[in-house]
Amino acid sequence: MAQQNHFEVIVVGGSYSGLAAAMSLGRSLREVLVIDSGLPCNRQTPYSHNFITQDGEKPATISKKAKEEIGSYDTVQFHNELAVSAVRIENGFELKTESGKTFTTKKILFATGIKDLIPNINGFGTCWGISVLHCPYCHGYEVKGEKTAVIANGDLGFEYVKMISNWTKELSLLTNGKANFSTAQMELLQKHEIKIIEEEIDSFLHENGSIREVVFKNKSKIKVKAVYAKVPFVQHCPLPEILGCELTEQGLLKVDLLQRTNIPGIYASGDSTIQARSVAMAVSSGSFAGASINRELIDESFV
């Protein structure tokens, strides 16, 4: 089959949100290209949870099955490469990939996720997504009742450890420096027997990503089965910002209720737009974005 270079929609990002959008658009008879670099942010996570019919499945298995299902829609194509540039042209956009391939489209959906900025703690990166967790709804059940540490401070730390206390009472709150809590917060933390440790963290002792101990710079240590941490992030793909898409105060792509960015013709979905990161949320926003794009294309042609 001759290579096709023009599509009605190009989806940049082929993980859960992008795949859900591609299915929605494929079922709407749209010519779609999914450009994907093959580096999802949860590629280190062994199992996915809290997504009905797929609870406990491996993330890569979910993606593989989704691509097989989407493959039955002959208007959807995949291109496995990194998109490196995007510019507005007459009646749409032009995208280029790392190898120099060029594609044009009427609409773009960015489902490119975010990039976590791993702190300079030895072992943190290896444990991230395995035993160092961000979401109790995704992983809390598997470590319920276990000795657990939460790395956070101030108002965020108070609210975070309060949430995690729903899954376990064996809690230590690691402020990684001087604690910053109000008197009322400190009284509640003490009431619920949450141990506060202000020592700076040096490293995580682990076995293949499964944490065993948190080691502090003063050489003391605590045994834990899991650690919760919220790390800073940046957008995984710079192209939306280059095209003029606005970000929220939190650094997420700003979208309206129809998943539209502030730039006409550009949509966004998934982790790059949502504070609550999960497979279920990504799929939901991607599926809805696909329907929204299709509706816009219908409106533009029905004149």
Salt bridges, closest charged atoms under 4 A:
GLU8 OE2 - ARG30 NH1 2.87
ASP55 OD1 - HIS49 ND1 3.21
GLU68 OE2 - LYS64 NZ 2.74
GLU81 OE1 - HIS79 NE2 2.62
ASP116 OD1 - ARG277 NH1 2.90
GLU142 OE2 - HIS49 ND1 3.66
GLU146 OE2 - LYS225 NZ 3.81
GLU159 OE1 - LYS162 NZ 3.17
GLU200 OE1 - LYS217 NZ 3.42
GLU207 OE1 - ARG212 NH2 3.56
GLU213 OE1 - LYS221 NZ 3.73
GLU213 OE2 - LYS223 NZ 3.02
GLU246 OE1 - LYS254 NZ 3.51
ASP256 OD2 - ARG260 NE 2.70
ASP271 OD2 - ARG277 NE 3.86
GLU296 OE2 - LYS107 NZ 2.58
ASP299 OD1 - ARG295 NE 3.20
GLU300 OE2 - LYS107 NZ 2.52
